[in-house]
């Protein structure tokens, strides 16, 4: 499962119902204890139609626009991470803004690595990446927001530079995901950029 975006469902809704009457701090502790069920939907459909949630339409994005979109998106995250609610889950089926930011940082890093793989080997197969397992293992919700902000911007700048360096004759080079989904560098870029855009929408910071 990879790069799922948007709502994530808790393994139990009973816990959330039982805790509606608890003080905010107690509810927050319970939310963090609820295990979020991975969303295994295939989000490659964003290449074919607009996202009904965030409104992003990958069909309207030219490859040359991607570096600028990435830098713009990365610059929007530090203010999010300065918010008083950055470490809080507003509801148990959504990550906190901090957790979303950690995910976006790691998506920037992952896609930069995969882009390098495609440039080195046409038709390369990507190892699977489990984003939900990474969130738990790396304790996204316990990371320092100020450090995450710096890391996210740096990672965004790195992948933006990598996309900007791609030449026209390299756009057709291919990469294949572990589930068999195949991308060219051009479709890979347009698919990728929906993820950070959507997550800014998730945290209420979309322009």
N, C-alpha and C positions, 0 to 999 in steps of 0.2 A: 504494500500500500504506500502511495506516495502523494505528496503535495495536494492533500485535500484541503478545501477552503470552506470557511463559513461555519455553520452551526455544528456543534458536536453534541451528541446525546449522552447523558449519564447512564450508567448501568442500572440505576434505580431512581425512579422519581418519587418513591415513597419517602426516602430520606429528606428530600427537599420539601415535601408537603408537611412532614412532621416538624420541620425546623422553621416554618414561616413565623412562628410566634417568638422565636429566640431573639436576644439582643444581636445587633449587627456584628459585633466581634465574634460571638459564638457561631453565627451563621457563616461567617467567612471561614472560620476554622473547619466547619463541616464541609463547605464547598471544596476546600482544598483536599479534604480527605476522600471526596467522591471521585471514583475512577472514571475518567471520561472514555466513553466507548469510541474506538477509532471509526472514522468515516471512510469507507472503502470505495466510495463512488469514483468513477473515472471522469476526471475534470477536463479531458482533452476536448470535450464538446465546446469549450470556450473559444476554440479556433473556428467554429462554424456558426455560432450565434452569440448575441450579447448575453452577458450575465444579468439575470433578472434581479439580482440582489444589489450589486454595486454599480451596475450600469455599464461596466467596461465592455467595449466591443473590439476584440482583437483583430477583426477583419479591417478595421479602419486605421490600424497602426502600421506604419512603414518601419522597416528594420532600422533605418537611420534615426528614427525617433527614440529607439529604446534606450540608448545611453542617457539621454536627457530625462526621460521618464524615470529611470532608476535613480538618478541623482536627486531629482525633485522629490521622489518618494522618500528616499533616505533622509533628506533634510527635514522632513515633516515629523520624523519619529522622536528626536530629542525633546521637543515640547510635550509630546504625549507622555514620555517617561518622567517628566517633571511634575505631572499632575498628581494631586493628593491620592487619587484612586488608582494610580498606576499598578500597584501591587495587589489590587483587590479584584476578585471575580464578582461581577454584578449578579451573576446567576450561575448555578452549578454546571450548566451545559456549555459554558463559554470560558475560554482562557481569559486571564487578566490581560490588560494592555502590556504588562511586562512579559508575560508568556508569549503573546503574539509577537512582540519585538524580538525576543530571543529566536523565535521560529523564523522570522523574516531575515535576521542576521545569518542564520544557518542556511537558509535557502539561497541567499546571495553567495555564500561560500560554496555550497554544493554545486550550484549551476555554473559558477566560475570554473570549478574543477571539471565538470562535465563538458563545458565548452572546450576546454583545453584538450580533453580526450577526443572530441570530435575533430578538432583541428589536426591532432596527431594521427588519428586512425579513422578513416571513413568507414561507417557501418559499425562503430564500436558499440559494445553492449555495456550498459551501465549496471554496476552493482545496485541491489535494492537498498533503499533508505527508508527506515520506519520512523516517521516524524513523531509519532506519539510515544514510541519507546524512547526516543532521544529526549523528548520533553521531560519524561520521568527520570531517566538516568542522569541527565545533566541538571536536574532540579531547576528548571526554568523559573519557577515561582520564587526561588530563593536567591536568584542572582541580583547583583547590585545594578539598579537602573542606570546610574551614571556611567558605569563601565560598559553596560550593554549599549548605551547610546553612542559611545565613541566607537565601539566595535562594529555596530551596525553601519554607521556612516562610512567607516573605512572599508568594510566589505562591499557596500554599495558602490563606492568609488572604484574599487578594484574590478568588479564585474562590468561596470559601465565602461571602463577603459578597455577591458578585454573585448567587449562587443564593438566598441568604436574602432578597434584595430582589425576587425574582420574585413577582408576584401570581397568584392563582388563575386569573384570566382570561387570563393569558399562557402558561399551561402547554401549551396546544395549538398554539402557534406552531411552525412547522416549519423544519428545516434539512436540506439534502440533501448528502451526501458525494459526492466525485468519482466513486466507484464506483456511485452510484445509491442507496445506502442512505439511507433517509429516517427522520428522528427528529422527535418533538415535543420540546419542552423537558423534559417529564417523562421520556420514555424516554432522551433525551440524557443527563440527569443520572444515571440509574441505570446506563446503559452506561458512562459515564465513570468512576464511582467504583470500578468493578471494577478498573480499570487500576492505580491506586496501591495498592489493597489486595493485588492479586495480586503486585505487585513487592516489597512487604514480605515476603510469603511466599517469594518468590524468594531474598531475602537472609537468610532464617531469622529474621526479626524479627516475624512475625505473632503476635498475642496469642492 
